[in-house]
Amino acid sequence: MIEKNLRKARRVAVIGGHQPDEAALKIAYETGQKLAQAGAILVCGGLSGVMEAAARGAKEAGGLTIGILPGTNLEEANPFIDLPLATGLGLSRNSLVVLNADSVIAIDGEYGTLSEIAFACLYNKKVVGVNTWEIEGVLAANSASEAVELALSAEK
């Protein structure tokens, strides 16, 4: 369940592709579930694919979800976002997604995900990756459970 004092709750960004395969969607869903069960707030880009699957998992487990949207229309958010935030920034909003998280979990993804990983590294955030870009600074995980455990651990 979510921490009563929301300012103290851990916030974890889940980032990833718009058109992932079924395996990535399953991992994203499980990641959202496990984050909610751990009391973390899920932050994402608020749209489809990995973002929607993770938000659905978090919502179904009783968690809180925040979607930082690229456009100006709050209705763009997927139905599992509790708090959609319009930015009007397009892909530049990727920096805001990771800036508003304590750590980041990347699942699948293409260049948009890579840009979020880069911003996370620039902001000195812990980045955990599951079947995503294999680059320096990204801790590899093999499952949703391992990704959440790494993302919530104090070690970087």
VEXLO-803523 format. One line per field, with one value per residue (C-alpha): residue number from 1; chain; x, y, z; residue in three letters. Coordinates in nm, 2 decimals. Example, Ala and Ser with C-alpha at 12.3 -4.5 7.8 and 13.67 -1.06 7.14 Angstrom:
n <- 1,2
chain <- A,A
x <- 1.23,1.37
y <- -0.45,-0.11
z <- 0.78,0.71
res <- ALA,SER
***
This chain:
n <- 1,2,3,4,5,6,7,8,9,10,11,12,13,14,15,16,17,18,19,20,21,22,23,24,25,26,27,28,29,30,31,32,33,34,35,36,37,38,39,40,41,42,43,44,45,46,47,48,49,50,51,52,53,54,55,56,57,58,59,60,61,62,63,64,65,66,67,68,69,70,71,72,73,74,75,76,77,78,79,80,81,82,83,84,85,86,87,88,89,90,91,92,93,94,95,96,97,98,99,100,101,102,103,104,105,106,107,108,109,110,111,112,113,114,115,116,117,118,119,120,121,122,123,124,125,126,127,128,129,130,131,132,133,134,135,136,137,138,139,140,141,142,143,144,145,146,147,148,149,150,151,152,153,154,155,156
chain <- A,A,A,A,A,A,A,A,A,A,A,A,A,A,A,A,A,A,A,A,A,A,A,A,A,A,A,A,A,A,A,A,A,A,A,A,A,A,A,A,A,A,A,A,A,A,A,A,A,A,A,A,A,A,A,A,A,A,A,A,A,A,A,A,A,A,A,A,A,A,A,A,A,A,A,A,A,A,A,A,A,A,A,A,A,A,A,A,A,A,A,A,A,A,A,A,A,A,A,A,A,A,A,A,A,A,A,A,A,A,A,A,A,A,A,A,A,A,A,A,A,A,A,A,A,A,A,A,A,A,A,A,A,A,A,A,A,A,A,A,A,A,A,A,A,A,A,A,A,A,A,A,A,A,A,A
x <- 0.00,0.11,0.30,0.06,0.30,0.33,0.64,0.83,0.71,0.96,0.90,1.01,0.99,0.91,1.01,0.99,0.86,0.52,0.50,0.66,0.61,0.40,0.70,0.78,0.42,0.41,0.73,0.60,0.27,0.45,0.69,0.40,0.24,0.55,0.62,0.27,0.30,0.63,0.45,0.63,0.46,0.49,0.60,0.58,0.52,0.15,0.09,0.06,0.29,0.52,0.38,0.02,0.11,0.31,0.04,-0.23,-0.02,0.03,-0.34,-0.46,-0.23,-0.36,-0.08,-0.06,0.04,0.17,0.18,0.40,0.25,0.42,0.12,-0.13,-0.43,-0.48,-0.72,-0.41,-0.32,-0.39,-0.68,-0.46,-0.30,-0.42,-0.25,-0.18,0.05,0.04,0.37,0.33,0.70,0.69,0.98,1.16,0.92,1.15,1.38,1.09,0.98,1.32,1.38,1.06,1.17,1.42,1.52,1.43,1.34,1.38,1.19,1.24,1.23,1.39,1.54,1.29,1.38,1.75,1.70,1.53,1.82,2.07,1.87,1.86,2.24,2.29,2.07,2.26,1.96,1.99,1.88,1.78,1.71,1.52,1.57,1.67,1.98,2.30,2.51,2.73,2.53,2.24,2.21,2.08,1.78,1.63,1.28,1.03,1.11,1.48,1.43,1.21,1.44,1.74,1.55,1.44,1.77,1.99,2.29,2.36
y <- 0.00,0.36,0.55,0.79,1.08,1.09,1.31,1.03,0.75,0.62,0.72,0.48,0.57,0.28,0.36,0.16,0.12,0.21,-0.12,-0.39,-0.76,-0.97,-1.06,-0.70,-0.62,-0.90,-0.78,-0.42,-0.53,-0.73,-0.45,-0.21,-0.46,-0.52,-0.14,-0.08,-0.37,-0.22,0.12,0.30,0.56,0.47,0.76,0.71,0.89,0.82,0.67,0.32,0.01,-0.04,0.27,0.15,-0.21,-0.09,0.16,-0.11,-0.35,-0.07,0.03,-0.33,-0.37,-0.05,0.18,0.54,0.63,0.96,1.01,1.30,1.35,1.49,1.69,1.94,1.72,1.53,1.29,1.15,0.96,0.59,0.48,0.36,0.70,0.87,1.20,1.30,1.60,1.78,1.94,2.04,1.95,1.66,1.42,1.68,1.56,1.25,1.45,1.53,1.16,1.06,1.38,1.31,0.96,0.82,0.54,0.42,0.08,0.05,-0.23,-0.29,0.04,0.22,0.57,0.75,0.50,0.55,0.93,0.87,0.64,0.91,1.17,0.94,0.89,1.27,1.32,1.05,0.82,0.45,0.28,-0.08,-0.25,-0.55,-0.65,-0.30,-0.10,-0.26,0.04,0.16,0.27,0.04,-0.25,-0.55,-0.75,-1.07,-1.03,-0.78,-0.89,-0.84,-0.50,-0.37,-0.51,-0.33,-0.01,0.01,-0.09,0.19,0.08,0.24
z <- 0.00,-0.06,0.20,0.38,0.35,-0.03,-0.01,0.16,-0.08,-0.32,-0.68,-0.96,-1.33,-1.56,-1.91,-2.23,-2.58,-2.73,-2.92,-2.71,-2.75,-2.52,-2.30,-2.24,-2.16,-1.91,-1.74,-1.73,-1.58,-1.31,-1.24,-1.18,-0.95,-0.75,-0.72,-0.58,-0.34,-0.21,-0.16,-0.44,-0.67,-1.04,-1.27,-1.64,-1.97,-1.93,-2.28,-2.43,-2.44,-2.15,-1.97,-1.98,-1.88,-1.58,-1.48,-1.51,-1.29,-1.03,-1.03,-0.99,-0.69,-0.53,-0.63,-0.73,-1.09,-1.24,-1.61,-1.75,-2.09,-2.40,-2.51,-2.36,-2.35,-2.02,-2.20,-2.38,-2.06,-2.05,-1.83,-1.55,-1.48,-1.16,-1.20,-1.56,-1.60,-1.94,-2.05,-2.41,-2.44,-2.68,-2.64,-2.42,-2.14,-2.12,-1.89,-1.65,-1.63,-1.49,-1.29,-1.09,-0.98,-0.73,-0.97,-1.32,-1.46,-1.84,-2.02,-2.39,-2.58,-2.86,-2.90,-2.67,-2.40,-2.47,-2.42,-2.09,-1.98,-2.08,-1.88,-1.58,-1.60,-1.63,-1.32,-1.13,-1.10,-1.06,-1.38,-1.40,-1.74,-1.84,-2.21,-2.30,-2.40,-2.27,-2.19,-1.91,-1.61,-1.66,-1.41,-1.59,-1.44,-1.56,-1.42,-1.28,-0.92,-0.97,-1.14,-0.85,-0.59,-0.75,-0.81,-0.45,-0.30,-0.15,-0.35,-0.69
res <- MET,ILE,GLU,LYS,ASN,LEU,ARG,LYS,ALA,ARG,ARG,VAL,ALA,VAL,ILE,GLY,GLY,HIS,GLN,PRO,ASP,GLU,ALA,ALA,LEU,LYS,ILE,ALA,TYR,GLU,THR,GLY,GLN,LYS,LEU,ALA,GLN,ALA,GLY,ALA,ILE,LEU,VAL,CYS,GLY,GLY,LEU,SER,GLY,VAL,MET,GLU,ALA,ALA,ALA,ARG,GLY,ALA,LYS,GLU,ALA,GLY,GLY,LEU,THR,ILE,GLY,ILE,LEU,PRO,GLY,THR,ASN,LEU,GLU,GLU,ALA,ASN,PRO,PHE,ILE,ASP,LEU,PRO,LEU,ALA,THR,GLY,LEU,GLY,LEU,SER,ARG,ASN,SER,LEU,VAL,VAL,LEU,ASN,ALA,ASP,SER,VAL,ILE,ALA,ILE,ASP,GLY,GLU,TYR,GLY,THR,LEU,SER,GLU,ILE,ALA,PHE,ALA,CYS,LEU,TYR,ASN,LYS,LYS,VAL,VAL,GLY,VAL,ASN,THR,TRP,GLU,ILE,GLU,GLY,VAL,LEU,ALA,ALA,ASN,SER,ALA,SER,GLU,ALA,VAL,GLU,LEU,ALA,LEU,SER,ALA,GLU,LYS
***
